[in-house]
Amino acid sequence: MSKKPKRPRKGTGSRKGTMVRRAPPAQADFDDILSLIEAARGRAVAAVNTALIELYWQIGEQISRRIADDGWGQGTVEELAAYIHSREPNARGFSVQNLWRMRQFFDTYKDQPILSALLRELPWTHNLLILGKCKGNEEREFYLRLSLREKWSSRQLERQLAGALFERAVLSPPKLSSLVRELHPDAATVFKDSYLVEFLGLPAVHSEADLHDALVEKLKDFLIELGRDFCYVGSHYIVQVGGRDFELDLLFFHRGLRCLVDFELKIEEFQPEHLGKLEFYLEALDRDVRKPHEQPSIGVLLCATKDEEVVEYALSRAASPALVAEYQTRLPEKALLQAKLHEFYASAQAEAAVPSLPAPQPGTKPVKKSKRSGN
């Protein structure tokens, strides 16, 4: 009696007597599914946060209206907090202090529809920091938008608030050469006039090597200070020109501007001759390193100090897309900056109230006051 032929095992096939096994799934296949899970989790967290902020907004609106219409006061809000706790003992975030913050939250933004849309995208902790530290709508909008764009943690936001980023941005916008503005119209929103590097812990007297090594060691913190779209390329980056090697201090790539960014470090005051060397480096980058699809490179001279008028003169004829910025190793005196900002706004309002002079004709320069005569 002849034997029956064996059946192939499940999951295998035969071709001319050869067993064919299915290829094991690649890790990339698993990663695709994992990315779906992570994306869904992120959407869920965002939805929960939006719902929570909306709840706090509605509670703040109710309390504000009851205070205005029914004469609610401190005692009534304390009773409300106790009642919520008795009925929802596991609910958190409804203390007397937080209920008052919800009322302040609503009162602050109720007439600001643009801002009220932004705040719903940030966690409550971020909103409380901005609410407590900022004095006006312009400042609040500044930090709301930057927090969203840069995706700051609450600690990073607190650091920027302590470092008076808003005051520094208003009083000292970035100093860009005309070629930067021409080639990269969005550069003014990317770069700063001064970078706060207090996290380096540098002594008052330090060398360029000290500054460079500390920035590389604390690269993550420096990237946060630079901005979210900056990507690190290299330190002491070598470019070869005419058989010689030249070292660039720190080289980055900016995803938004789609260009290389060279940071050259100077521990002294800015000098006009610094620009010549920087322009040489940018030429080497654009000729030998930049890829065809990338935009022209930008150079940043990061100096200990700078004279604003010297910078303005130097950049007015700069042949390359460059800018000059300061680095600050200590937190600035925020109260002093706030006072200067108040004077700035007062001066701007006074100038707006005075009839403007006729615009100068093309090719003419405004007449400067004489420093000797005071005329």
Helices and strands as residue ranges (DSSP letters): E 12-15, E 18-21, H 27-70, H 74-87, H 96-109, H 113-119, H 124-133, H 137-150, H 154-162, H 165-171, E 175-176, H 178-183, G 187-189, E 194-196, G 198-200, H 208-217, H 219-226, E 230-241, E 244-254, E 259-269, H 274-288, E 298-305, H 308-316, E 322-328, H 334-353
